[in-house]
Amino acid sequence: KNPQFLKMRYMIMKNKKSLALCLIAGLLIGSLNGCSTSKNETPASSDVTQPSSDISQPSSGFSLSSFQTADLEGTTVTQDVFKDYDITMVNVWTTWCQYCVEEMPELEKVYRNLPENSNLITVCMDAEEEEEEAKRLVKETGITFQVLTGNEDLHKIMDKNLSGFPTTFFIDKNGQPIDDPLVGAPSRDTAKTYIDCITAALAAVKEKK
């Protein structure tokens, strides 16, 4: 079954209009590009013209409230990575996904212009097998944000919630996702699209308090 890569699945939490604005803004800016979860499948791209009218919660059971891994520098990372921020953007990628690698400089722009009380980290899902390649890409693209290794612990949590790469989650300080993830990389104004989504997620969290 072919995954539907290029749709925004940012569906709105009950009575939270800010994420709807983010979604609409992203769709007006451009399409999304993404790769299959299988290394050997052909990447896909498509225009997205309108947001989903459905309202739903994140995939059942998905949570980053308890995990342990390491980053590419060998530092142990747990769910505590989220606790100091209202929202953390978690971009999930692989070394073989061309769209993932191409958007890295844009993610660095996001990281350097993050709204207050937010953070950005990424998870390289094949970094255990491709550690040297992951490190090479980090150096080559000039990114400075933290890159986590997609170890067995994270694969158990994330695999069933990934339909393509990159996939971007917006996580609160308790490790819980703010609605469904964004699947694919925005093809235009990438950094602005992500910053708009972070801002919308921050507004949703603030409204929830």
C-alpha positions in Angstrom: 0.0 0.0 0.0 1.5 3.3 -1.0 1.6 5.9 1.7 0.1 9.3 1.0 3.1 11.5 1.5 2.2 14.9 0.7 -0.7 15.8 2.7 -0.8 18.0 5.8 -2.3 16.0 8.6 -2.4 18.9 11.0 -5.9 18.3 12.2 -7.3 20.6 14.8 -7.6 19.9 18.5 -11.1 20.6 19.9 -11.8 24.3 19.8 -8.2 25.2 18.8 -8.4 27.4 15.7 -4.7 28.4 15.6 -3.6 25.1 14.1 -6.1 25.5 11.4 -4.5 28.9 10.5 -1.1 27.2 10.4 -2.4 24.5 8.1 -4.1 26.9 5.7 -1.0 29.1 5.6 1.2 26.1 4.8 -1.1 25.0 2.0 -1.1 28.5 0.5 2.7 28.6 0.5 3.2 25.4 -1.5 3.3 21.6 -1.7 5.1 19.0 0.4 7.8 16.6 -0.7 8.6 13.3 0.9 10.1 9.9 0.7 8.6 6.5 1.4 9.4 4.7 4.7 11.1 2.1 2.5 14.5 3.0 1.2 13.9 1.3 -2.2 10.6 3.0 -3.0 10.5 6.0 -5.3 10.1 9.4 -3.6 6.8 11.1 -4.3 5.6 14.7 -4.6 2.2 16.3 -5.0 0.4 19.6 -4.6 -1.9 19.9 -1.6 -4.8 22.3 -2.3 -6.9 22.2 0.8 -6.8 21.1 4.4 -8.6 18.0 5.7 -12.0 18.7 7.2 -11.6 15.8 9.7 -10.9 16.4 13.3 -9.0 13.8 15.2 -6.4 13.2 17.9 -2.9 11.9 17.3 -2.4 8.2 16.5 -3.5 6.0 19.3 -0.9 5.4 21.9 1.7 7.7 20.4 3.8 9.5 23.1 7.4 10.6 23.7 6.9 10.8 27.4 9.3 8.0 28.1 12.4 7.0 26.0 16.1 6.9 26.1 18.6 7.3 23.3 21.8 9.2 22.5 22.5 12.1 20.1 25.2 11.9 17.4 27.7 13.3 20.0 27.1 10.4 22.3 25.1 12.3 24.9 22.3 10.5 26.5 18.9 12.0 25.7 15.5 11.2 27.4 12.1 12.7 27.5 13.6 15.5 29.7 14.7 17.1 26.4 11.1 18.5 26.2 10.5 19.7 29.7 12.0 23.2 29.4 9.9 24.2 26.3 6.2 24.6 25.7 6.7 23.1 22.2 9.5 21.1 20.6 9.5 20.6 16.9 10.8 17.0 16.2 11.8 16.4 12.6 12.3 12.7 11.8 14.5 11.8 8.8 16.9 9.3 7.3 20.2 9.6 5.6 18.8 8.2 2.3 15.9 10.6 2.0 16.8 13.3 -0.4 14.1 15.7 0.7 15.1 15.3 4.3 18.7 16.3 3.5 17.7 19.1 1.2 15.6 20.8 3.9 18.4 20.7 6.6 19.6 24.2 5.9 16.0 25.4 6.2 15.7 23.7 9.5 18.8 25.5 10.7 17.0 28.8 9.8 14.1 27.7 11.9 16.5 26.8 14.8 18.1 30.2 14.6 14.7 32.0 14.6 12.7 29.9 17.0 9.8 31.6 18.8 10.2 32.0 22.6 9.6 28.8 24.6 10.2 26.5 21.7 13.0 24.2 20.5 13.9 22.1 17.5 15.6 18.7 17.5 15.7 15.9 14.9 15.8 12.2 14.9 17.8 10.3 12.3 16.1 6.9 12.2 18.9 5.0 10.5 21.7 6.6 12.5 22.6 3.4 14.3 23.4 1.7 11.0 24.6 4.9 9.2 26.3 6.8 12.0 29.2 8.1 9.9 26.9 9.1 7.0 24.6 10.9 9.4 27.6 12.8 10.9 28.8 13.6 7.4 25.5 15.1 6.4 25.3 17.1 9.6 28.7 18.6 8.9 28.0 19.1 5.2 24.7 20.9 5.8 26.0 23.0 8.6 23.3 22.3 11.1 23.8 23.0 14.8 20.6 21.6 16.4 20.6 18.3 18.3 20.3 15.1 16.2 19.1 12.0 18.1 19.8 8.5 17.1 16.7 6.4 16.1 17.5 3.4 18.3 15.3 0.5 19.2 13.4 2.4 21.8 12.4 5.2 19.4 11.6 2.8 16.6 9.1 1.0 18.9 7.4 4.4 19.5 7.6 6.0 16.1 7.5 3.3 13.4 3.7 2.8 13.4 3.3 6.6 13.3 5.5 7.2 10.2 4.1 7.0 6.7 7.0 8.8 5.0 10.1 11.0 5.6 10.5 13.6 6.7 7.8 13.6 9.3 7.5 16.4 11.8 5.9 16.3 15.2 5.1 19.2 17.5 5.6 17.9 21.1 4.6 19.6 24.4 6.7 19.6 27.5 5.2 16.4 28.7 6.2 14.5 25.5 2.7 14.5 24.1 2.0 15.5 20.4 0.0 18.5 19.5 -2.3 16.8 17.0 -1.2 14.7 14.1 2.2 15.1 12.4 3.2 17.0 9.3 4.2 14.5 6.6 6.7 15.7 4.0 8.9 18.8 3.5 7.3 22.1 2.4 8.6 22.8 -1.1 8.6 26.6 -0.7 9.2 29.0 2.2 10.2 25.9 4.2 11.5 27.8 7.3 8.5 30.2 7.4 6.1 27.3 7.2 7.7 25.5 10.1 7.9 28.6 12.2 4.2 29.3 11.5 3.4 25.8 12.7 5.4 26.2 15.8 3.7 29.5 16.6 0.3 27.9 16.1 1.2 25.0 18.3 2.4 27.4 21.0 -0.9 29.2 20.8 -2.8 25.9 21.1 -0.9 25.0 24.2 -1.4 28.5 25.7 -5.1 28.3 25.1 -5.3 24.8 26.7 -3.7 26.1 30.0 
